[in-house]
Amino acid sequence: MPNWTLHTGDALTLLPALDTPVDAVICDPPYNSGGRTMTERTARTARAKYLTEAGRNHGHDLGDFTGENRDQRSYLAWLSLILAECHRLTRPGGAALVFTDWRQLPVTTDALQAAGYTWRGIAVWHKPTARPQPGRLRQECEFIVWGSNGPVFTGDEPVYLPGHFTGSQPRGARRRHITQKPVDVMRELVRIVPRGGTVLDPFTGAGTTGVAALEEGRSFVGIEHSAAYSAVTRERLASVQVSLA
Ligand SMILES: C[S@@+](CC[C@H](N)C(=O)[O-])C[C@H]1O[C@@H](n2cnc3c(N)ncnc32)[C@H](O)[C@@H]1O
């Protein structure tokens, strides 16, 4: 039976205290994207950035989160430090999968490599409900930068995973986090870990990586800074475990 552990606090402080190896790190950091000026970076909350005005005023009572105000240089330094701790915990041959958007794609590939992983490629998360924008190409993709700790581990029963994933952010009552990922996409991604293995997500949010890991028979270790989102994760993971029992 897969199990889960959740730590509440700053990943940079908590990761150095962990010492149990994991089979993969699958994470969705705050992207720190889109702030062109100091004022834009520091004055806008994550809620203001990711929810439409209608969403903020009606319907979505989703918690804010911190860590969205870095410029490019400090984002590179910060993400490299966190991924270096993740790399220390990743078994030889294990993978790191890191979500990002088009603006932060170059800096994320730098951070992955600075942390010690061998960069292996970029997969695409396609969001079919993204809004068209006049005169522009539609921003309907986010990206998964991935790498491995040394040569890729394939084992006796290698998996063959796609490089393109489609899924929409959950809506209505199923949406528990401002930047929540679709469980079905995460269920495909966690299959990079052998069944019975362990996935680490140092930016757990509302726990979607954990839900996917448990549903796919993988154990989960999470870290989340926000106490409110930790509580949501605990509730979601406990309910998956009940449904699996
Ligand atoms: C993009 S969200 C993750 C959403 C998640 N994938 C989901 O589907 O629910 C990033 C999360 O990282 C958390 N976070 C930000 N800085 C952090 C830090 N230093 N340590 C741990 N968590 C942090 C935020 O509170 C936020 O919930």
The ligand as a MOL file (V3000), in Angstrom:
LIG
                    3D

  0  0  0     0  0            999 V3000
M  V30 BEGIN CTAB
M  V30 COUNTS 27 29 0 0 0
M  V30 BEGIN ATOM
M  V30 1 C 2.3470 26.2120 -8.4810 0
M  V30 2 S 1.8300 25.8190 -6.8730 0 CHG=1
M  V30 3 C 1.6980 24.0500 -6.8750 0
M  V30 4 C 0.3060 23.5630 -7.2480 0
M  V30 5 C 0.2050 22.0500 -7.2540 0
M  V30 6 N 0.9380 21.4690 -8.3570 0
M  V30 7 C -1.2580 21.5740 -7.3190 0
M  V30 8 O -1.6680 21.0420 -8.3550 0
M  V30 9 O -1.9710 21.7870 -6.3520 0 CHG=-1
M  V30 10 C 3.2760 26.1320 -5.9740 0
M  V30 11 C 3.1640 25.9430 -4.4780 0
M  V30 12 O 4.4670 26.1130 -3.9190 0
M  V30 13 C 4.3170 26.6740 -2.6220 0
M  V30 14 N 5.5860 27.3050 -2.2510 0
M  V30 15 C 6.0690 28.5170 -2.6040 0
M  V30 16 N 7.2800 28.7140 -2.0700 0
M  V30 17 C 7.5800 27.6030 -1.3510 0
M  V30 18 C 8.6900 27.2020 -0.5580 0
M  V30 19 N 9.7430 27.9990 -0.3970 0
M  V30 20 N 8.6610 25.9870 0.0320 0
M  V30 21 C 7.5850 25.1580 -0.1270 0
M  V30 22 N 6.4920 25.4920 -0.8600 0
M  V30 23 C 6.4910 26.6850 -1.4700 0
M  V30 24 C 3.1640 27.6650 -2.7490 0
M  V30 25 O 2.5490 27.8840 -1.4880 0
M  V30 26 C 2.2580 26.9530 -3.7580 0
M  V30 27 O 1.2050 26.2750 -3.1190 0
M  V30 END ATOM
M  V30 BEGIN BOND
M  V30 1 1 1 2
M  V30 2 1 2 3
M  V30 3 1 2 10
M  V30 4 1 3 4
M  V30 5 1 4 5
M  V30 6 1 5 6
M  V30 7 1 5 7
M  V30 8 2 7 8
M  V30 9 1 7 9
M  V30 10 1 10 11
M  V30 11 1 11 12
M  V30 12 1 11 26
M  V30 13 1 12 13
M  V30 14 1 13 14
M  V30 15 1 13 24
M  V30 16 1 14 15
M  V30 17 1 14 23
M  V30 18 2 15 16
M  V30 19 1 16 17
M  V30 20 1 17 18
M  V30 21 2 17 23
M  V30 22 1 18 19
M  V30 23 2 18 20
M  V30 24 1 20 21
M  V30 25 2 21 22
M  V30 26 1 22 23
M  V30 27 1 24 25
M  V30 28 1 24 26
M  V30 29 1 26 27
M  V30 END BOND
M  V30 END CTAB
M  END
